[in-house]
């Protein structure tokens, strides 16, 4: 629109655009009703009036000074334009969307970001942001990570209150890291990826895998209170508690098998969670029987060393005071 010429004829951009739209696309004058349906009655110029640009320039626009040809107040040319303008936070935005096909979201996003960084030049004033499911995934994993940390803290606090010790719950917490080994192996073998549902299974494992270690450490403490030495109690507790540990682990693992196989309608959505629980609990059960006794022995020796050093310091101080 030539705004200077339009002002001479007393026209604004909206009036000119409305006249051009009415001439080319027509204008709905009324609606014809047939029962429950309504049909638009559109009034527009004859086809030969808008068949080419030269004809469009002759469309008449009503002004306060009479009819004005459209070509008198506008310049018509071929160009590319937006079909719609979308704004987010008062900034023009163009969205490019896609659907996943046979791949997980994380790997696809990694490829997309690499292509964008390597092959797309971003001019000054433009930015590229990733949204949609990618943003939701990052936010969800962040929230689930906080939930996992909170679960670990709560489990430790409960055990510390029950054992009336800070050392033994700390030893039991070493059964959690070995769980990740089983989770990763199970996902790799089953060809599944780490998803939100899988992460929920890991949070569940934070409260499940410590059970075996609790049974083992508690029985070691009972034997030591009955007069056994530390190493004798560790060697005796393993074979004695092996059966109840296997029973509790197997009941949970076998209960998850139907869910891991995807039996039943909608069960495939929960398959990654069951797979993670089975893998993590399996490795934790067997590694706990080896790893927890070793950590118990090492950390208990360290505790004795620190405690003995403190006792030695407290014995020396009174003697020095008396001498002085």
Secondary structure, DSSP 8 states (H G I E B T S, - for coil): --HHHHHHTT--HHHHHHHHHHHHT-EEEEEEEETTEEEEEEE---GGGGSSHHHHHT-EEEETTEEEEHHHH---------S--EEETTEEE--------SS-HHHHHHHHHHHHHHH----TT------THHHHHHHHHHHHHHHHHHHHHHHHHHHHHHHT-SHHHHHHTHHHHHHHHHHHHHHHHHT----HHHHHHHHHHHHHTHHHHHHHHHHHHHHHHTT--HHHHHHHHHHHHHHHHHHHHHHHHHHHHHHHHT-STTGGGTHHHHHHHHHHHHHHHHHHHHHHHHHHHHHHHHHHHHHHHHHHHHHHHHHHHHH-
